[in-house]
Every structure is written in structure tokens, then in C-alpha cells.
Amino acid sequence: MNNKRLILYCFYLISLNSFSQVGINIDQPTATLDVNGNLKIRGVIDQNSPIAKNSNKQFSISNKVLVVNDDGIIHYDTNIIKNSYVKGGNSSNSTSLISLDGISGWNKIAFENISFDYNNKYDLNRYEFIAKNSGIYAVYIQYTTSSLISASNVGVGILKRKASENIYTLEAEESFSNVSVLGISVSPPTRKFFSIVDLNEGDAITFVASGLSLSIQLLGGADTYFTIFQIK
């Protein structure tokens, strides 16, 4: 009798495992839950609601998204795209210029303070932004000199460096001709520039100024800063 019960119990476990797949609108399911049709969820608990916070239904927010492969199987992916948002400048009253090798007429602007960087992709040692994701980036740069500028042409630009390379190329620039009256420069000391840049993963950009000697100091704080955000 005990042997018969054992055999029946084993048969029950085998049957339970064999028929543990549930199909909706499908005769032969190939997953634990195989749905052939639309899926509608009528209600979802708000993570920040009092019900969720005061019950065991509270969950931890994580960086995961549900994706579907070619076979229709749903799984989660932690490698979701995080758009980059960066703003940097200098907390001090001045911003320095650094000479560049191989790029004649341009000096790198040394932004040493980051207000926020949601992807941690600004390198404070090289003063450059490194793209974590390929895409289109909107870039704004502004600087203000500590005094009026006497040079004939003063500009601002963006240099691009491809991934795994050390050579910069001029991606975009804007130059301004100074105006003088009776030999006295009357041009404003502020230069600003906005551009759209296409970057691949690992590409880097840095900000530069032309027509300024290394001895000229740029103002810091709200007068000299940059912003970068990914738009696609």
C-alpha cells in the first residue's frame, strides 16, 4: 500500500510540473504564463502612496525595464539608457585657460567644479565630457573675461575627441569681432555659444576659447559655465 501511494505521489508531482504552464488564447504554452493577446492592468499601487509605505507592498525602485525578445519572452534589463545632464563651472571667482597641443589658436577652459552630473561622465582631470551613450547632445558654453577684450577676434568653440584617441578636432565654433571707438575696446567681455553635437559612446568634448592669452582670467560663478544634456 505504501509503495502504491509513493508511486501515485511521484506521478502527481510529474503531472504538476508538466502542466504548470498556463496558456491564455493558446493551446500549447511554452512559458509559465503564455499570453496570446493584449495584457491590461487595471490598477497599480503608487510607490509613494500611504498604502504602499505602511504595508509590505513597498518595494525598492531599481534601474530596470521590461523588454520583449524576438520570441515574445519578457524579461528585465538593467542596461537601460540614462540620459546625461551636466552643468559645470567654477566655484571660485576666476577660471583658468590651459594651452593645447596640436590645436593652434585655442586654449582649453578649465572647468573645475560640477554643479550636477547625473551620469558621472565629466572628467575633472582632463576637463572634458565623455559620452556614456551614443546620441545627440545639446551643448551650451558661456564665458566672461575679467576685463574688456582688446584682441581683434575672440571666439568660443567645442573640440571633439573620438573614443580611444588623443587628437582633438574642432567640432563647432563662433567668433566675434571686437569693436573699438577711438582706440578703446567697447565690445562686451561675454562670449556664449549653443550647438548640437552627435557623439558616439566614448567620444569626448571639451570647451575652448580663441583670441585670449593664458594670462587673461575668466570670471567664475554664474559668469562662466557650461551645460550638456542628451536629447536623443
Secondary structure, 3 states (H helix, E strand, C coil): CHHHHHHHHHHHHHHHHHCCCEEECCCCCCCCEEECCCCCCCCCCCCCCHHHHCCCCCCCCCCCEEEECCCCCEEEECCCCCCCEEEEECCCCEECEEECCCCCCEEEECCCEEEEECCCCEECCCCEEECCCCEEEEEEEEEEECCCCCCCEEEEEEEEECCCCCCEEEEEEEEEECCEECCEECCCCEEEEEEEEEECCCCEEEEEEECCCCCCCEECHHHCEEEEEECC
